[in-house]
Amino acid sequence: MLDHTGTDRPGMGRLAHAPADHPAVAPAKVGVLLVNLGTPGGTDYWSMRRYLSEFLSDKRVIDYPAWKWQPILQLIILTKRPFSSGANYRSVWNEALDEGPLLTMTRQQTDKLRQRLEAKYGARAVIDFCMRYGNPSTDAAIRRLQAQGCERILFLPLYPQYSGAATATANDHAFRTLMKMKWQPAFRTAPAYYDHPAYIAALAQSVERAYAGLERRPDLLVTSYHGMPQRYLAEGDPYHCHCQKTSRLLREKLGLAPDEMVVTFQSLFGPEEWLQPYTVGEVARLARGGKKRIAIMAPAFSSDCLETLEEINGEIRESFMSAGGEEFTYIPCLNDDAAHIDMIEAIVECEAAGWW
């Protein structure tokens, strides 16, 4: 039986009315492409330098004029930072697979989503993942999906809260690939899901599960989000508002009083004022103020990575304990938890509606 392209399913086939030397064409499929930030290829100096150079040269991340920023980046920052960043990555590196934890977890999320969608749609569904920086690259992943016959692609950034420095640059990178393609697939980008009921429910479930395993309930829940310059908020980026709404909805879902949760921001970079309060300083202030037991989570991260495994469980934990804190509980990211995969599946079903 021929499909609408005139090819025999399920593999590559000849167009029914095409000449004998026409290239083989794959049957039409729907691709789902998950995207996350990225990871260096290794922890050595040059691998770290390549990764950091790509990341910190992105105009969505650092929007200073190139003539001003690039000499500082290439001649000063990238002479030293790859050493310290490499050491940080080595502390959380997946030695068995020789890769960063974000790469490992994004692959696992993709595998679980693939099992769900292939059970529903069979060979029509092709599920893959890519990274904005490093590998597997966005360009290669989109071309790989098209080569497998994906005439429609849903691009899903795994960033719950929208920001220009994360969501927009991921979309930009995908669009740059489309601009170079002779035959562009139909392409949809999934929106941020900071207030999606399934996302809030999954976060709440993770908190309740963590609390159930503690002998004493924490005095406070800290929701720590990746920071950004305060200026970006004034320029119209909705990230800060999305973070605040996520935490409010989570607090309401958990039945916490307003004084039982605090919103903070981590991972500062550069001389500008960033969104506040800063997590590292705020947890110390809480400890000195009598909040001796806190739990902390990072709702902006879909997977545990350097910023959660090393920064929160390292620098931020140390700040709290050194200021007199007694119990510091880190609540892991949603990772490949079933509730998280349920949420991703629900978003895919909604955003790819009419394509299956």
KOLDO-803799 format. One line per 10 residues: number of its first residue (from 1); their letters; for each residue x, y, z of C-alpha. Coordinates in pm, whole numbers, padded with zeros to 5 digits. Layout:
! residues N
NUM = a = X Y Z ~ ...
! end
This chain:
! residues 356
1 = mldhtgtdrp = 00000 00000 00000 ~ 00129 00345 -00090 ~ 00119 00637 00154 ~ 00042 00995 00047 ~ 00395 01041 -00089 ~ 00356 00736 -00311 ~ 00612 00524 -00126 ~ 00574 00174 00006 ~ 00582 00153 00388 ~ 00766 00099 00614
11 = gmgrlahapa = 01116 00177 00477 ~ 01269 00404 00220 ~ 01096 00363 -00114 ~ 01056 00480 -00471 ~ 00806 00752 -00561 ~ 00529 00582 -00759 ~ 00550 00810 -01065 ~ 00913 00917 -01039 ~ 01193 00814 -01277 ~ 01404 00516 -01179
21 = dhpavapakv = 01700 00732 -01074 ~ 01494 00945 -00830 ~ 01639 00946 -00474 ~ 01463 00718 -00227 ~ 01207 00891 -00003 ~ 01115 00786 00351 ~ 00748 00758 00453 ~ 00609 01069 00623 ~ 00657 01073 01002 ~ 00627 01311 01296
31 = gvllvnlgtp = 00944 01401 01485 ~ 00963 01516 01846 ~ 01291 01682 01938 ~ 01371 01753 02303 ~ 01638 02017 02358 ~ 01844 02111 02660 ~ 02129 02351 02730 ~ 02432 02136 02657 ~ 02746 01988 02803 ~ 03117 01994 02721
41 = ggtdywsmrr = 03262 01694 02543 ~ 03515 01643 02820 ~ 03658 01806 03132 ~ 04000 01890 02985 ~ 04103 02249 02913 ~ 04034 02254 02539 ~ 03697 02076 02561 ~ 03588 02321 02829 ~ 03721 02618 02635 ~ 03530 02521 02318
51 = ylseflsdkr = 03209 02473 02513 ~ 03240 02793 02716 ~ 03338 02995 02409 ~ 03027 02880 02221 ~ 02803 02941 02521 ~ 02942 03279 02625 ~ 02962 03406 02265 ~ 02585 03367 02226 ~ 02433 03715 02194 ~ 02122 03592 02372
61 = vidypawkwq = 02333 03504 02676 ~ 02580 03794 02678 ~ 02446 04084 02475 ~ 02747 04317 02496 ~ 02891 04438 02161 ~ 03134 04181 02018 ~ 03416 04435 01986 ~ 03393 04495 02360 ~ 03313 04145 02486 ~ 03517 03906 02269
71 = pilqliiltk = 03864 04037 02372 ~ 03762 04002 02738 ~ 03618 03657 02679 ~ 03895 03512 02462 ~ 04198 03675 02624 ~ 04100 03685 02991 ~ 03803 03467 03087 ~ 03884 03167 02867 ~ 04246 03152 02979 ~ 04146 03059 03336
81 = rpfssganyr = 03781 02960 03356 ~ 03816 02627 03165 ~ 04040 02500 03448 ~ 03795 02581 03729 ~ 03490 02476 03526 ~ 03663 02152 03428 ~ 03730 02074 03794 ~ 03364 02139 03877 ~ 03247 01912 03595 ~ 03484 01636 03703
91 = svwnealdeg = 03313 01630 04043 ~ 02980 01531 03879 ~ 03103 01361 03559 ~ 02948 01030 03454 ~ 03270 00831 03439 ~ 03102 00512 03318 ~ 02973 00681 03000 ~ 03239 00956 02991 ~ 02981 01233 02964 ~ 02815 01508 03165
101 = plltmtrqqt = 02512 01423 03380 ~ 02282 01646 03173 ~ 02356 01440 02862 ~ 02290 01114 03045 ~ 01960 01229 03191 ~ 01829 01391 02872 ~ 01894 01066 02687 ~ 01705 00872 02954 ~ 01411 01114 02935 ~ 01407 01077 02558
111 = dklrqrleak = 01416 00698 02576 ~ 01119 00687 02813 ~ 00919 00932 02604 ~ 01001 00730 02291 ~ 00862 00415 02452 ~ 00538 00597 02534 ~ 00484 00749 02190 ~ 00592 00449 01987 ~ 00343 00239 02183 ~ 00071 00480 02063
121 = ygaravidfc = 00182 00574 01715 ~ 00430 00310 01609 ~ 00684 00399 01341 ~ 00507 00728 01268 ~ 00670 00877 01581 ~ 01043 00952 01582 ~ 01174 01084 01914 ~ 01521 01236 01954 ~ 01708 01497 02157 ~ 01974 01762 02104
131 = mrygnpstda = 02168 02032 02286 ~ 02189 02404 02218 ~ 02564 02400 02288 ~ 02791 02107 02218 ~ 02669 01767 02099 ~ 02440 01615 01990 ~ 02390 01936 01797 ~ 02056 02085 01702 ~ 02154 02104 01336 ~ 02248 01736 01317
141 = airrlqaqgc = 01936 01626 01505 ~ 01695 01816 01278 ~ 01865 01680 00967 ~ 01861 01330 01115 ~ 01486 01354 01177 ~ 01424 01474 00822 ~ 01636 01192 00681 ~ 01410 00949 00866 ~ 01106 01095 00694 ~ 00988 01352 00948
151 = erilflplyp = 00790 01607 00748 ~ 00663 01757 01074 ~ 00882 01831 01378 ~ 00782 01946 01727 ~ 01073 02123 01897 ~ 01039 02114 02277 ~ 01287 02316 02485 ~ 01310 02159 02832 ~ 01300 02499 03000 ~ 00984 02535 03212
161 = qysgaatata = 01016 02915 03239 ~ 01071 03116 02920 ~ 01382 03328 02889 ~ 01556 03483 02593 ~ 01887 03336 02712 ~ 01753 02979 02711 ~ 01427 02923 02522 ~ 01477 03187 02254 ~ 01834 03094 02171 ~ 01737 02726 02140
171 = ndhafrtlmk = 01463 02823 01895 ~ 01696 03061 01709 ~ 01946 02781 01658 ~ 01680 02550 01518 ~ 01554 02821 01283 ~ 01909 02877 01153 ~ 01916 02512 01048 ~ 01578 02544 00874 ~ 01706 02847 00683 ~ 01973 02629 00521
181 = mkwqpafrta = 01747 02340 00419 ~ 01621 02285 00066 ~ 01310 02112 00193 ~ 01199 02244 00530 ~ 00978 02025 00748 ~ 00672 02182 00907 ~ 00801 02305 01241 ~ 00638 02389 01573 ~ 00805 02513 01891 ~ 00645 02420 02222
191 = payydhpayi = 00582 02709 02465 ~ 00714 02737 02818 ~ 00522 02525 03067 ~ 00590 02710 03394 ~ 00224 02693 03501 ~ 00122 02363 03339 ~ -00087 02166 03593 ~ 00110 01845 03529 ~ 00440 02028 03587 ~ 00321 02180 03915
201 = aalaqsvera = 00182 01843 04025 ~ 00513 01670 03947 ~ 00707 01930 04145 ~ 00469 01897 04439 ~ 00498 01519 04431 ~ 00878 01544 04445 ~ 00861 01772 04750 ~ 00614 01549 04931 ~ 00827 01243 04858 ~ 01139 01416 04993
211 = yaglerrpdl = 00961 01541 05306 ~ 00824 01192 05374 ~ 01178 01061 05404 ~ 01286 01317 05664 ~ 01263 01275 06041 ~ 01180 01644 06089 ~ 00997 01872 05849 ~ 01212 02158 05711 ~ 01148 02508 05840 ~ 01140 02644 05487
221 = lvtsyhgmpq = 01135 02541 05121 ~ 01374 02735 04896 ~ 01302 02739 04522 ~ 01628 02836 04352 ~ 01618 02942 03986 ~ 01901 03014 03746 ~ 01972 03386 03755 ~ 01982 03650 03484 ~ 02072 04020 03475 ~ 01807 04243 03633
231 = rylaegdpyh = 01825 04453 03317 ~ 01669 04173 03110 ~ 01352 04192 03319 ~ 01327 04567 03253 ~ 01375 04496 02881 ~ 01071 04268 02870 ~ 01197 03916 02941 ~ 00918 03732 03133 ~ 01151 03486 03308 ~ 01131 03645 03654
241 = chcqktsrll = 00751 03653 03639 ~ 00736 03290 03526 ~ 00960 03185 03816 ~ 00745 03368 04067 ~ 00428 03211 03931 ~ 00576 02860 03934 ~ 00668 02899 04301 ~ 00330 03049 04393 ~ 00142 02766 04225 ~ 00369 02509 04387
251 = reklglapde = 00322 02669 04730 ~ -00056 02663 04686 ~ -00045 02302 04565 ~ 00152 02203 04876 ~ -00069 02407 05107 ~ 00224 02610 05241 ~ 00189 02953 05397 ~ 00366 03244 05220 ~ 00639 03249 05486 ~ 00715 02879 05434
261 = mvvtfqslfg = 00871 02931 05089 ~ 01128 03171 04947 ~ 01226 03233 04582 ~ 01597 03285 04507 ~ 01834 03298 04210 ~ 02172 03129 04157 ~ 02457 03101 03904 ~ 02562 03465 03880 ~ 02808 03577 03613 ~ 02968 03913 03536
271 = peewlqpytv = 02958 04255 03705 ~ 02591 04345 03650 ~ 02321 04328 03915 ~ 02124 04005 03870 ~ 01781 03896 03988 ~ 01770 03882 04365 ~ 01784 03750 04631 ~ 02093 03549 04548 ~ 02060 03191 04671 ~ 02409 03161 04817
281 = gevarlargg = 02363 03468 05037 ~ 01996 03412 05117 ~ 02045 03063 05264 ~ 02314 03204 05495 ~ 02078 03481 05603 ~ 01805 03224 05672 ~ 02040 03016 05886 ~ 02148 03318 06088 ~ 01782 03411 06128 ~ 01690 03081 06290
291 = kkriaimapa = 01586 02868 05992 ~ 01813 02577 06079 ~ 01647 02317 05852 ~ 01575 02398 05491 ~ 01490 02204 05178 ~ 01594 02342 04841 ~ 01492 02258 04485 ~ 01566 02398 04138 ~ 01238 02415 03938 ~ 01401 02581 03636
301 = fssdcletle = 01611 02271 03561 ~ 01446 01970 03400 ~ 01750 01753 03480 ~ 02014 01751 03746 ~ 02332 01906 03613 ~ 02638 02105 03721 ~ 02426 02385 03869 ~ 02233 02149 04093 ~ 02474 01866 04169 ~ 02780 02085 04224
311 = eingeiresf = 02660 02441 04290 ~ 02358 02372 04513 ~ 02502 02067 04686 ~ 02842 02233 04710 ~ 02874 02610 04739 ~ 02516 02680 04848 ~ 02508 02395 05101 ~ 02838 02516 05245 ~ 02706 02872 05274 ~ 02405 02750 05474
321 = msaggeefty = 02596 02518 05705 ~ 02874 02768 05770 ~ 02614 03023 05881 ~ 02476 02788 06146 ~ 02238 02570 05947 ~ 02182 02218 06071 ~ 01991 02025 05803 ~ 02018 02095 05429 ~ 01797 01880 05206 ~ 01839 01899 04830
331 = ipclnddaah = 01531 01782 04639 ~ 01643 01643 04299 ~ 01513 01771 03968 ~ 01226 01585 03803 ~ 01474 01400 03580 ~ 01317 01083 03435 ~ 01055 01043 03709 ~ 00731 00896 03572 ~ 00536 01211 03661 ~ 00782 01418 03459
341 = idmieaivec = 00753 01193 03155 ~ 00373 01210 03194 ~ 00399 01588 03174 ~ 00627 01589 02869 ~ 00396 01342 02697 ~ 00094 01563 02771 ~ 00270 01867 02624 ~ 00367 01671 02311 ~ 00010 01546 02261 ~ -00122 01902 02290
351 = eaagww = 00138 02079 02078 ~ 00148 01813 01804 ~ -00232 01792 01786 ~ -00357 01712 01436 ~ -00025 01570 01321 ~ -00054 01208 01425
! end
